[in-house]
Amino acid sequence: MIKVIDTAAEHGKIIEINSYPNRLDLDWRLCKYAKERGVMSTINPDAHREDELRHVYLGVSVAARDGWRRRTS
């Protein structure tokens, strides 16, 4: 994941925080590293059914744990 984050930083790409409970593949400590590298993130609920949208809070909590805040244009 470090290499993915470094590559995203080099190429100006955004990384995804997946909110699905069985995924949650971006650890909050890696969010901190990504933030330090200037990489933006997006929170994806990965919902395949309407009731799975409830999982989005998990992705938000991963991002918020290291102080990531909503960026507005």
mmCIF file of the N, C-alpha and C atoms, coordinates in Angstrom:
data_MODEL
# 
_entry.id   MODEL 
# 
loop_
_atom_site.group_PDB 
_atom_site.id 
_atom_site.type_symbol 
_atom_site.label_atom_id 
_atom_site.label_alt_id 
_atom_site.label_comp_id 
_atom_site.label_asym_id 
_atom_site.label_entity_id 
_atom_site.label_seq_id 
_atom_site.pdbx_PDB_ins_code 
_atom_site.Cartn_x 
_atom_site.Cartn_y 
_atom_site.Cartn_z 
_atom_site.occupancy 
_atom_site.B_iso_or_equiv 
_atom_site.pdbx_formal_charge 
_atom_site.auth_seq_id 
_atom_site.auth_comp_id 
_atom_site.auth_asym_id 
_atom_site.auth_atom_id 
_atom_site.pdbx_PDB_model_num 
ATOM 1   N N  . MET A 1 1  ? 0.814   -1.195 0.000   1.00 0.00 ? 1  MET A N  1 
ATOM 2   C CA . MET A 1 1  ? 0.000   0.000  0.000   1.00 0.00 ? 1  MET A CA 1 
ATOM 3   C C  . MET A 1 1  ? 0.863   1.268  0.000   1.00 0.00 ? 1  MET A C  1 
ATOM 4   N N  . ILE A 1 2  ? 2.022   1.207  0.616   1.00 0.00 ? 2  ILE A N  1 
ATOM 5   C CA . ILE A 1 2  ? 2.916   2.367  0.597   1.00 0.00 ? 2  ILE A CA 1 
ATOM 6   C C  . ILE A 1 2  ? 3.283   2.708  -0.843  1.00 0.00 ? 2  ILE A C  1 
ATOM 7   N N  . LYS A 1 3  ? 3.604   1.688  -1.623  1.00 0.00 ? 3  LYS A N  1 
ATOM 8   C CA . LYS A 1 3  ? 3.963   1.920  -3.031  1.00 0.00 ? 3  LYS A CA 1 
ATOM 9   C C  . LYS A 1 3  ? 2.776   2.498  -3.807  1.00 0.00 ? 3  LYS A C  1 
ATOM 10  N N  . VAL A 1 4  ? 1.574   2.022  -3.525  1.00 0.00 ? 4  VAL A N  1 
ATOM 11  C CA . VAL A 1 4  ? 0.375   2.552  -4.178  1.00 0.00 ? 4  VAL A CA 1 
ATOM 12  C C  . VAL A 1 4  ? 0.197   4.028  -3.826  1.00 0.00 ? 4  VAL A C  1 
ATOM 13  N N  . ILE A 1 5  ? 0.347   4.357  -2.554  1.00 0.00 ? 5  ILE A N  1 
ATOM 14  C CA . ILE A 1 5  ? 0.195   5.747  -2.113  1.00 0.00 ? 5  ILE A CA 1 
ATOM 15  C C  . ILE A 1 5  ? 1.280   6.625  -2.732  1.00 0.00 ? 5  ILE A C  1 
ATOM 16  N N  . ASP A 1 6  ? 2.518   6.144  -2.730  1.00 0.00 ? 6  ASP A N  1 
ATOM 17  C CA . ASP A 1 6  ? 3.610   6.917  -3.337  1.00 0.00 ? 6  ASP A CA 1 
ATOM 18  C C  . ASP A 1 6  ? 3.352   7.154  -4.820  1.00 0.00 ? 6  ASP A C  1 
ATOM 19  N N  . THR A 1 7  ? 2.867   6.142  -5.510  1.00 0.00 ? 7  THR A N  1 
ATOM 20  C CA . THR A 1 7  ? 2.567   6.275  -6.942  1.00 0.00 ? 7  THR A CA 1 
ATOM 21  C C  . THR A 1 7  ? 1.414   7.248  -7.163  1.00 0.00 ? 7  THR A C  1 
ATOM 22  N N  . ALA A 1 8  ? 0.387   7.175  -6.312  1.00 0.00 ? 8  ALA A N  1 
ATOM 23  C CA . ALA A 1 8  ? -0.729  8.122  -6.407  1.00 0.00 ? 8  ALA A CA 1 
ATOM 24  C C  . ALA A 1 8  ? -0.228  9.550  -6.217  1.00 0.00 ? 8  ALA A C  1 
ATOM 25  N N  . ALA A 1 9  ? 0.677   9.751  -5.277  1.00 0.00 ? 9  ALA A N  1 
ATOM 26  C CA . ALA A 1 9  ? 1.232   11.081 -5.028  1.00 0.00 ? 9  ALA A CA 1 
ATOM 27  C C  . ALA A 1 9  ? 2.013   11.582 -6.244  1.00 0.00 ? 9  ALA A C  1 
ATOM 28  N N  . GLU A 1 10 ? 2.795   10.706 -6.830  1.00 0.00 ? 10 GLU A N  1 
ATOM 29  C CA . GLU A 1 10 ? 3.614   11.083 -7.989  1.00 0.00 ? 10 GLU A CA 1 
ATOM 30  C C  . GLU A 1 10 ? 2.767   11.466 -9.196  1.00 0.00 ? 10 GLU A C  1 
ATOM 31  N N  . HIS A 1 11 ? 1.595   10.856 -9.319  1.00 0.00 ? 11 HIS A N  1 
ATOM 32  C CA . HIS A 1 11 ? 0.767   11.054 -10.507 1.00 0.00 ? 11 HIS A CA 1 
ATOM 33  C C  . HIS A 1 11 ? -0.502  11.866 -10.245 1.00 0.00 ? 11 HIS A C  1 
ATOM 34  N N  . GLY A 1 12 ? -0.627  12.427 -9.054  1.00 0.00 ? 12 GLY A N  1 
ATOM 35  C CA . GLY A 1 12 ? -1.773  13.261 -8.737  1.00 0.00 ? 12 GLY A CA 1 
ATOM 36  C C  . GLY A 1 12 ? -3.100  12.515 -8.727  1.00 0.00 ? 12 GLY A C  1 
ATOM 37  N N  . LYS A 1 13 ? -3.078  11.284 -8.252  1.00 0.00 ? 13 LYS A N  1 
ATOM 38  C CA . LYS A 1 13 ? -4.289  10.457 -8.218  1.00 0.00 ? 13 LYS A CA 1 
ATOM 39  C C  . LYS A 1 13 ? -4.929  10.470 -6.834  1.00 0.00 ? 13 LYS A C  1 
ATOM 40  N N  . ILE A 1 14 ? -6.184  10.085 -6.808  1.00 0.00 ? 14 ILE A N  1 
ATOM 41  C CA . ILE A 1 14 ? -6.960  9.996  -5.574  1.00 0.00 ? 14 ILE A CA 1 
ATOM 42  C C  . ILE A 1 14 ? -7.066  8.531  -5.178  1.00 0.00 ? 14 ILE A C  1 
ATOM 43  N N  . ILE A 1 15 ? -7.015  8.232  -3.882  1.00 0.00 ? 15 ILE A N  1 
ATOM 44  C CA . ILE A 1 15 ? -7.194  6.858  -3.424  1.00 0.00 ? 15 ILE A CA 1 
ATOM 45  C C  . ILE A 1 15 ? -8.553  6.702  -2.755  1.00 0.00 ? 15 ILE A C  1 
ATOM 46  N N  . GLU A 1 16 ? -9.033  5.486  -2.754  1.00 0.00 ? 16 GLU A N  1 
ATOM 47  C CA . GLU A 1 16 ? -10.355 5.183  -2.229  1.00 0.00 ? 16 GLU A CA 1 
ATOM 48  C C  . GLU A 1 16 ? -10.279 4.597  -0.827  1.00 0.00 ? 16 GLU A C  1 
ATOM 49  N N  . ILE A 1 17 ? -11.181 5.049  0.018   1.00 0.00 ? 17 ILE A N  1 
ATOM 50  C CA . ILE A 1 17 ? -11.421 4.399  1.300   1.00 0.00 ? 17 ILE A CA 1 
ATOM 51  C C  . ILE A 1 17 ? -12.709 3.608  1.115   1.00 0.00 ? 17 ILE A C  1 
ATOM 52  N N  . ASN A 1 18 ? -12.613 2.292  1.120   1.00 0.00 ? 18 ASN A N  1 
ATOM 53  C CA . ASN A 1 18 ? -13.765 1.429  0.903   1.00 0.00 ? 18 ASN A CA 1 
ATOM 54  C C  . ASN A 1 18 ? -14.460 1.192  2.240   1.00 0.00 ? 18 ASN A C  1 
ATOM 55  N N  . SER A 1 19 ? -15.752 1.486  2.309   1.00 0.00 ? 19 SER A N  1 
ATOM 56  C CA . SER A 1 19 ? -16.500 1.419  3.575   1.00 0.00 ? 19 SER A CA 1 
ATOM 57  C C  . SER A 1 19 ? -17.137 0.073  3.874   1.00 0.00 ? 19 SER A C  1 
ATOM 58  N N  . TYR A 1 20 ? -17.051 -0.858 2.948   1.00 0.00 ? 20 TYR A N  1 
ATOM 59  C CA . TYR A 1 20 ? -17.713 -2.132 3.182   1.00 0.00 ? 20 TYR A CA 1 
ATOM 60  C C  . TYR A 1 20 ? -17.002 -2.892 4.308   1.00 0.00 ? 20 TYR A C  1 
ATOM 61  N N  . PRO A 1 21 ? -17.727 -3.422 5.289   1.00 0.00 ? 21 PRO A N  1 
ATOM 62  C CA . PRO A 1 21 ? -17.099 -4.028 6.473   1.00 0.00 ? 21 PRO A CA 1 
ATOM 63  C C  . PRO A 1 21 ? -16.116 -5.163 6.166   1.00 0.00 ? 21 PRO A C  1 
ATOM 64  N N  . ASN A 1 22 ? -16.347 -5.890 5.116   1.00 0.00 ? 22 ASN A N  1 
ATOM 65  C CA . ASN A 1 22 ? -15.435 -6.993 4.778   1.00 0.00 ? 22 ASN A CA 1 
ATOM 66  C C  . ASN A 1 22 ? -14.213 -6.510 4.007   1.00 0.00 ? 22 ASN A C  1 
ATOM 67  N N  . ARG A 1 23 ? -14.175 -5.239 3.655   1.00 0.00 ? 23 ARG A N  1 
ATOM 68  C CA . ARG A 1 23 ? -13.047 -4.701 2.898   1.00 0.00 ? 23 ARG A CA 1 
ATOM 69  C C  . ARG A 1 23 ? -12.208 -3.792 3.779   1.00 0.00 ? 23 ARG A C  1 
ATOM 70  N N  . LEU A 1 24 ? -12.701 -2.569 4.006   1.00 0.00 ? 24 LEU A N  1 
ATOM 71  C CA . LEU A 1 24 ? -11.955 -1.585 4.807   1.00 0.00 ? 24 LEU A CA 1 
ATOM 72  C C  . LEU A 1 24 ? -10.453 -1.683 4.549   1.00 0.00 ? 24 LEU A C  1 
ATOM 73  N N  . ASP A 1 25 ? -10.076 -1.623 3.261   1.00 0.00 ? 25 ASP A N  1 
ATOM 74  C CA . ASP A 1 25 ? -8.700  -1.938 2.909   1.00 0.00 ? 25 ASP A CA 1 
ATOM 75  C C  . ASP A 1 25 ? -7.682  -0.822 3.146   1.00 0.00 ? 25 ASP A C  1 
ATOM 76  N N  . LEU A 1 26 ? -8.106  0.378  3.469   1.00 0.00 ? 26 LEU A N  1 
ATOM 77  C CA . LEU A 1 26 ? -7.133  1.422  3.748   1.00 0.00 ? 26 LEU A CA 1 
ATOM 78  C C  . LEU A 1 26 ? -7.124  1.720  5.245   1.00 0.00 ? 26 LEU A C  1 
ATOM 79  N N  . ASP A 1 27 ? -6.087  1.254  5.901   1.00 0.00 ? 27 ASP A N  1 
ATOM 80  C CA . ASP A 1 27 ? -5.907  1.454  7.337   1.00 0.00 ? 27 ASP A CA 1 
ATOM 81  C C  . ASP A 1 27 ? -5.757  2.947  7.641   1.00 0.00 ? 27 ASP A C  1 
ATOM 82  N N  . TRP A 1 28 ? -6.257  3.387  8.775   1.00 0.00 ? 28 TRP A N  1 
ATOM 83  C CA . TRP A 1 28 ? -6.198  4.810  9.115   1.00 0.00 ? 28 TRP A CA 1 
ATOM 84  C C  . TRP A 1 28 ? -4.772  5.327  9.186   1.00 0.00 ? 28 TRP A C  1 
ATOM 85  N N  . ARG A 1 29 ? -3.820  4.474  9.567   1.00 0.00 ? 29 ARG A N  1 
ATOM 86  C CA . ARG A 1 29 ? -2.419  4.915  9.611   1.00 0.00 ? 29 ARG A CA 1 
ATOM 87  C C  . ARG A 1 29 ? -1.899  5.187  8.208   1.00 0.00 ? 29 ARG A C  1 
ATOM 88  N N  . LEU A 1 30 ? -2.408  4.434  7.232   1.00 0.00 ? 30 LEU A N  1 
ATOM 89  C CA . LEU A 1 30 ? -2.031  4.695  5.852   1.00 0.00 ? 30 LEU A CA 1 
ATOM 90  C C  . LEU A 1 30 ? -2.712  5.961  5.341   1.00 0.00 ? 30 LEU A C  1 
ATOM 91  N N  . CYS A 1 31 ? -3.882  6.281  5.866   1.00 0.00 ? 31 CYS A N  1 
ATOM 92  C CA . CYS A 1 31 ? -4.525  7.559  5.540   1.00 0.00 ? 31 CYS A CA 1 
ATOM 93  C C  . CYS A 1 31 ? -3.621  8.707  5.969   1.00 0.00 ? 31 CYS A C  1 
ATOM 94  N N  . LYS A 1 32 ? -3.029  8.570  7.138   1.00 0.00 ? 32 LYS A N  1 
ATOM 95  C CA . LYS A 1 32 ? -2.119  9.602  7.634   1.00 0.00 ? 32 LYS A CA 1 
ATOM 96  C C  . LYS A 1 32 ? -0.928  9.758  6.694   1.00 0.00 ? 32 LYS A C  1 
ATOM 97  N N  . TYR A 1 33 ? -0.369  8.653  6.274   1.00 0.00 ? 33 TYR A N  1 
ATOM 98  C CA . TYR A 1 33 ? 0.762   8.695  5.348   1.00 0.00 ? 33 TYR A CA 1 
ATOM 99  C C  . TYR A 1 33 ? 0.340   9.338  4.024   1.00 0.00 ? 33 TYR A C  1 
ATOM 100 N N  . ALA A 1 34 ? -0.822  8.949  3.512   1.00 0.00 ? 34 ALA A N  1 
ATOM 101 C CA . ALA A 1 34 ? -1.314  9.516  2.255   1.00 0.00 ? 34 ALA A CA 1 
ATOM 102 C C  . ALA A 1 34 ? -1.510  11.024 2.391   1.00 0.00 ? 34 ALA A C  1 
ATOM 103 N N  . LYS A 1 35 ? -2.067  11.449 3.509   1.00 0.00 ? 35 LYS A N  1 
ATOM 104 C CA . LYS A 1 35 ? -2.283  12.879 3.740   1.00 0.00 ? 35 LYS A CA 1 
ATOM 105 C C  . LYS A 1 35 ? -0.950  13.616 3.754   1.00 0.00 ? 35 LYS A C  1 
ATOM 106 N N  . GLU A 1 36 ? 0.045   13.040 4.407   1.00 0.00 ? 36 GLU A N  1 
ATOM 107 C CA . GLU A 1 36 ? 1.374   13.647 4.452   1.00 0.00 ? 36 GLU A CA 1 
ATOM 108 C C  . GLU A 1 36 ? 1.982   13.766 3.053   1.00 0.00 ? 36 GLU A C  1 
ATOM 109 N N  . ARG A 1 37 ? 1.637   12.810 2.184   1.00 0.00 ? 37 ARG A N  1 
ATOM 110 C CA . ARG A 1 37 ? 2.138   12.827 0.804   1.00 0.00 ? 37 ARG A CA 1 
ATOM 111 C C  . ARG A 1 37 ? 1.296   13.714 -0.115  1.00 0.00 ? 37 ARG A C  1 
ATOM 112 N N  . GLY A 1 38 ? 0.205   14.288 0.417   1.00 0.00 ? 38 GLY A N  1 
ATOM 113 C CA . GLY A 1 38 ? -0.639  15.171 -0.378  1.00 0.00 ? 38 GLY A CA 1 
ATOM 114 C C  . GLY A 1 38 ? -1.658  14.458 -1.243  1.00 0.00 ? 38 GLY A C  1 
ATOM 115 N N  . VAL A 1 39 ? -1.925  13.192 -0.940  1.00 0.00 ? 39 VAL A N  1 
ATOM 116 C CA . VAL A 1 39 ? -2.887  12.409 -1.718  1.00 0.00 ? 39 VAL A CA 1 
ATOM 117 C C  . VAL A 1 39 ? -4.291  12.608 -1.156  1.00 0.00 ? 39 VAL A C  1 
ATOM 118 N N  . MET A 1 40 ? -5.220  12.973 -2.030  1.00 0.00 ? 40 MET A N  1 
ATOM 119 C CA . MET A 1 40 ? -6.617  13.104 -1.609  1.00 0.00 ? 40 MET A CA 1 
ATOM 120 C C  . MET A 1 40 ? -7.264  11.723 -1.601  1.00 0.00 ? 40 MET A C  1 
ATOM 121 N N  . SER A 1 41 ? -8.379  11.625 -0.892  1.00 0.00 ? 41 SER A N  1 
ATOM 122 C CA . SER A 1 41 ? -9.095  10.347 -0.855  1.00 0.00 ? 41 SER A CA 1 
ATOM 123 C C  . SER A 1 41 ? -10.567 10.573 -1.130  1.00 0.00 ? 41 SER A C  1 
ATOM 124 N N  . THR A 1 42 ? -11.230 9.494  -1.484  1.00 0.00 ? 42 THR A N  1 
ATOM 125 C CA . THR A 1 42 ? -12.667 9.485  -1.655  1.00 0.00 ? 42 THR A CA 1 
ATOM 126 C C  . THR A 1 42 ? -13.220 8.335  -0.819  1.00 0.00 ? 42 THR A C  1 
ATOM 127 N N  . ILE A 1 43 ? -14.373 8.527  -0.234  1.00 0.00 ? 43 ILE A N  1 
ATOM 128 C CA . ILE A 1 43 ? -14.989 7.481  0.582   1.00 0.00 ? 43 ILE A CA 1 
ATOM 129 C C  . ILE A 1 43 ? -16.084 6.819  -0.245  1.00 0.00 ? 43 ILE A C  1 
ATOM 130 N N  . ASN A 1 44 ? -15.954 5.528  -0.446  1.00 0.00 ? 44 ASN A N  1 
ATOM 131 C CA . ASN A 1 44 ? -16.881 4.756  -1.266  1.00 0.00 ? 44 ASN A CA 1 
ATOM 132 C C  . ASN A 1 44 ? -17.645 3.776  -0.386  1.00 0.00 ? 44 ASN A C  1 
ATOM 133 N N  . PRO A 1 45 ? -18.978 3.819  -0.372  1.00 0.00 ? 45 PRO A N  1 
ATOM 134 C CA . PRO A 1 45 ? -19.729 2.863  0.441   1.00 0.00 ? 45 PRO A CA 1 
ATOM 135 C C  . PRO A 1 45 ? -19.681 1.440  -0.109  1.00 0.00 ? 45 PRO A C  1 
ATOM 136 N N  . ASP A 1 46 ? -19.293 1.273  -1.370  1.00 0.00 ? 46 ASP A N  1 
ATOM 137 C CA . ASP A 1 46 ? -19.229 -0.051 -2.017  1.00 0.00 ? 46 ASP A CA 1 
ATOM 138 C C  . ASP A 1 46 ? -20.560 -0.793 -1.868  1.00 0.00 ? 46 ASP A C  1 
ATOM 139 N N  . ALA A 1 47 ? -21.654 -0.041 -1.903  1.00 0.00 ? 47 ALA A N  1 
ATOM 140 C CA . ALA A 1 47 ? -22.987 -0.624 -1.706  1.00 0.00 ? 47 ALA A CA 1 
ATOM 141 C C  . ALA A 1 47 ? -23.487 -1.263 -2.999  1.00 0.00 ? 47 ALA A C  1 
ATOM 142 N N  . HIS A 1 48 ? -24.023 -2.456 -2.857  1.00 0.00 ? 48 HIS A N  1 
ATOM 143 C CA . HIS A 1 48 ? -24.640 -3.153 -3.983  1.00 0.00 ? 48 HIS A CA 1 
ATOM 144 C C  . HIS A 1 48 ? -26.146 -3.259 -3.789  1.00 0.00 ? 48 HIS A C  1 
ATOM 145 N N  . ARG A 1 49 ? -26.581 -2.848 -2.610  1.00 0.00 ? 49 ARG A N  1 
ATOM 146 C CA . ARG A 1 49 ? -28.015 -2.775 -2.280  1.00 0.00 ? 49 ARG A CA 1 
ATOM 147 C C  . ARG A 1 49 ? -28.216 -1.532 -1.435  1.00 0.00 ? 49 ARG A C  1 
ATOM 148 N N  . GLU A 1 50 ? -29.413 -0.994 -1.467  1.00 0.00 ? 50 GLU A N  1 
ATOM 149 C CA . GLU A 1 50 ? -29.705 0.237  -0.737  1.00 0.00 ? 50 GLU A CA 1 
ATOM 150 C C  . GLU A 1 50 ? -29.371 0.131  0.751   1.00 0.00 ? 50 GLU A C  1 
ATOM 151 N N  . ASP A 1 51 ? -29.680 -0.993 1.369   1.00 0.00 ? 51 ASP A N  1 
ATOM 152 C CA . ASP A 1 51 ? -29.431 -1.124 2.817   1.00 0.00 ? 51 ASP A CA 1 
ATOM 153 C C  . ASP A 1 51 ? -27.942 -1.127 3.162   1.00 0.00 ? 51 ASP A C  1 
ATOM 154 N N  . GLU A 1 52 ? -27.076 -1.387 2.194   1.00 0.00 ? 52 GLU A N  1 
ATOM 155 C CA . GLU A 1 52 ? -25.634 -1.387 2.456   1.00 0.00 ? 52 GLU A CA 1 
ATOM 156 C C  . GLU A 1 52 ? -25.054 0.025  2.527   1.00 0.00 ? 52 GLU A C  1 
ATOM 157 N N  . LEU A 1 53 ? -25.838 1.027  2.161   1.00 0.00 ? 53 LEU A N  1 
ATOM 158 C CA . LEU A 1 53 ? -25.368 2.408  2.292   1.00 0.00 ? 53 LEU A CA 1 
ATOM 159 C C  . LEU A 1 53 ? -25.085 2.766  3.747   1.00 0.00 ? 53 LEU A C  1 
ATOM 160 N N  . ARG A 1 54 ? -25.670 2.030  4.657   1.00 0.00 ? 54 ARG A N  1 
ATOM 161 C CA . ARG A 1 54 ? -25.462 2.307  6.084   1.00 0.00 ? 54 ARG A CA 1 
ATOM 162 C C  . ARG A 1 54 ? -24.000 2.130  6.505   1.00 0.00 ? 54 ARG A C  1 
ATOM 163 N N  . HIS A 1 55 ? -23.214 1.439  5.694   1.00 0.00 ? 55 HIS A N  1 
ATOM 164 C CA . HIS A 1 55 ? -21.807 1.190  6.031   1.00 0.00 ? 55 HIS A CA 1 
ATOM 165 C C  . HIS A 1 55 ? -20.896 2.391  5.781   1.00 0.00 ? 55 HIS A C  1 
ATOM 166 N N  . VAL A 1 56 ? -21.399 3.429  5.139   1.00 0.00 ? 56 VAL A N  1 
ATOM 167 C CA . VAL A 1 56 ? -20.538 4.555  4.796   1.00 0.00 ? 56 VAL A CA 1 
ATOM 168 C C  . VAL A 1 56 ? -19.886 5.171  6.039   1.00 0.00 ? 56 VAL A C  1 
ATOM 169 N N  . TYR A 1 57 ? -20.534 5.073  7.184   1.00 0.00 ? 57 TYR A N  1 
ATOM 170 C CA . TYR A 1 57 ? -19.946 5.636  8.404   1.00 0.00 ? 57 TYR A CA 1 
ATOM 171 C C  . TYR A 1 57 ? -18.603 4.979  8.725   1.00 0.00 ? 57 TYR A C  1 
ATOM 172 N N  . LEU A 1 58 ? -18.409 3.722  8.314   1.00 0.00 ? 58 LEU A N  1 
ATOM 173 C CA . LEU A 1 58 ? -17.131 3.053  8.576   1.00 0.00 ? 58 LEU A CA 1 
ATOM 174 C C  . LEU A 1 58 ? -15.994 3.733  7.814   1.00 0.00 ? 58 LEU A C  1 
ATOM 175 N N  . GLY A 1 59 ? -16.235 4.063  6.560   1.00 0.00 ? 59 GLY A N  1 
ATOM 176 C CA . GLY A 1 59 ? -15.220 4.777  5.778   1.00 0.00 ? 59 GLY A CA 1 
ATOM 177 C C  . GLY A 1 59 ? -14.964 6.170  6.311   1.00 0.00 ? 59 GLY A C  1 
ATOM 178 N N  . VAL A 1 60 ? -16.038 6.837  6.729   1.00 0.00 ? 60 VAL A N  1 
ATOM 179 C CA . VAL A 1 60 ? -15.899 8.171  7.300   1.00 0.00 ? 60 VAL A CA 1 
ATOM 180 C C  . VAL A 1 60 ? -15.072 8.100  8.585   1.00 0.00 ? 60 VAL A C  1 
ATOM 181 N N  . SER A 1 61 ? -15.299 7.076  9.392   1.00 0.00 ? 61 SER A N  1 
ATOM 182 C CA . SER A 1 61 ? -14.545 6.962  10.648  1.00 0.00 ? 61 SER A CA 1 
ATOM 183 C C  . SER A 1 61 ? -13.071 6.672  10.387  1.00 0.00 ? 61 SER A C  1 
ATOM 184 N N  . VAL A 1 62 ? -12.754 5.916  9.337   1.00 0.00 ? 62 VAL A N  1 
ATOM 185 C CA . VAL A 1 62 ? -11.347 5.681  8.979   1.00 0.00 ? 62 VAL A CA 1 
ATOM 186 C C  . VAL A 1 62 ? -10.691 7.012  8.617   1.00 0.00 ? 62 VAL A C  1 
ATOM 187 N N  . ALA A 1 63 ? -11.357 7.791  7.783   1.00 0.00 ? 63 ALA A N  1 
ATOM 188 C CA . ALA A 1 63 ? -10.804 9.082  7.358   1.00 0.00 ? 63 ALA A CA 1 
ATOM 189 C C  . ALA A 1 63 ? -10.709 10.056 8.525   1.00 0.00 ? 63 ALA A C  1 
ATOM 190 N N  . ALA A 1 64 ? -11.722 10.100 9.359   1.00 0.00 ? 64 ALA A N  1 
ATOM 191 C CA . ALA A 1 64 ? -11.764 11.066 10.461  1.00 0.00 ? 64 ALA A CA 1 
ATOM 192 C C  . ALA A 1 64 ? -10.768 10.735 11.565  1.00 0.00 ? 64 ALA A C  1 
ATOM 193 N N  . ARG A 1 65 ? -10.409 9.480  11.674  1.00 0.00 ? 65 ARG A N  1 
ATOM 194 C CA . ARG A 1 65 ? -9.516  9.078  12.767  1.00 0.00 ? 65 ARG A CA 1 
ATOM 195 C C  . ARG A 1 65 ? -8.183  9.816  12.725  1.00 0.00 ? 65 ARG A C  1 
ATOM 196 N N  . ASP A 1 66 ? -7.741  10.143 11.526  1.00 0.00 ? 66 ASP A N  1 
ATOM 197 C CA . ASP A 1 66 ? -6.493  10.887 11.419  1.00 0.00 ? 66 ASP A CA 1 
ATOM 198 C C  . ASP A 1 66 ? -6.715  12.349 11.071  1.00 0.00 ? 66 ASP A C  1 
ATOM 199 N N  . GLY A 1 67 ? -7.923  12.817 11.241  1.00 0.00 ? 67 GLY A N  1 
ATOM 200 C CA . GLY A 1 67 ? -8.166  14.233 11.045  1.00 0.00 ? 67 GLY A CA 1 
ATOM 201 C C  . GLY A 1 67 ? -8.402  14.656 9.608   1.00 0.00 ? 67 GLY A C  1 
ATOM 202 N N  . TRP A 1 68 ? -8.662  13.719 8.708   1.00 0.00 ? 68 TRP A N  1 
ATOM 203 C CA . TRP A 1 68 ? -8.997  14.118 7.339   1.00 0.00 ? 68 TRP A CA 1 
ATOM 204 C C  . TRP A 1 68 ? -10.309 14.859 7.382   1.00 0.00 ? 68 TRP A C  1 
ATOM 205 N N  . ARG A 1 69 ? -10.387 15.926 6.675   1.00 0.00 ? 69 ARG A N  1 
ATOM 206 C CA . ARG A 1 69 ? -11.599 16.732 6.634   1.00 0.00 ? 69 ARG A CA 1 
ATOM 207 C C  . ARG A 1 69 ? -12.083 16.872 5.192   1.00 0.00 ? 69 ARG A C  1 
ATOM 208 N N  . ARG A 1 70 ? -13.350 17.167 5.085   1.00 0.00 ? 70 ARG A N  1 
ATOM 209 C CA . ARG A 1 70 ? -13.950 17.337 3.781   1.00 0.00 ? 70 ARG A CA 1 
ATOM 210 C C  . ARG A 1 70 ? -13.298 18.515 3.084   1.00 0.00 ? 70 ARG A C  1 
ATOM 211 N N  . ARG A 1 71 ? -12.910 18.297 1.849   1.00 0.00 ? 71 ARG A N  1 
ATOM 212 C CA . ARG A 1 71 ? -12.315 19.371 1.054   1.00 0.00 ? 71 ARG A CA 1 
ATOM 213 C C  . ARG A 1 71 ? -13.388 19.904 0.127   1.00 0.00 ? 71 ARG A C  1 
ATOM 214 N N  . THR A 1 72 ? -13.538 21.214 0.117   1.00 0.00 ? 72 THR A N  1 
ATOM 215 C CA . THR A 1 72 ? -14.511 21.836 -0.778  1.00 0.00 ? 72 THR A CA 1 
ATOM 216 C C  . THR A 1 72 ? -13.785 22.681 -1.804  1.00 0.00 ? 72 THR A C  1 
ATOM 217 N N  . SER A 1 73 ? -14.395 22.862 -2.945  1.00 0.00 ? 73 SER A N  1 
ATOM 218 C CA . SER A 1 73 ? -13.778 23.660 -4.011  1.00 0.00 ? 73 SER A CA 1 
ATOM 219 C C  . SER A 1 73 ? -13.998 25.122 -3.779  1.00 0.00 ? 73 SER A C  1 
# 
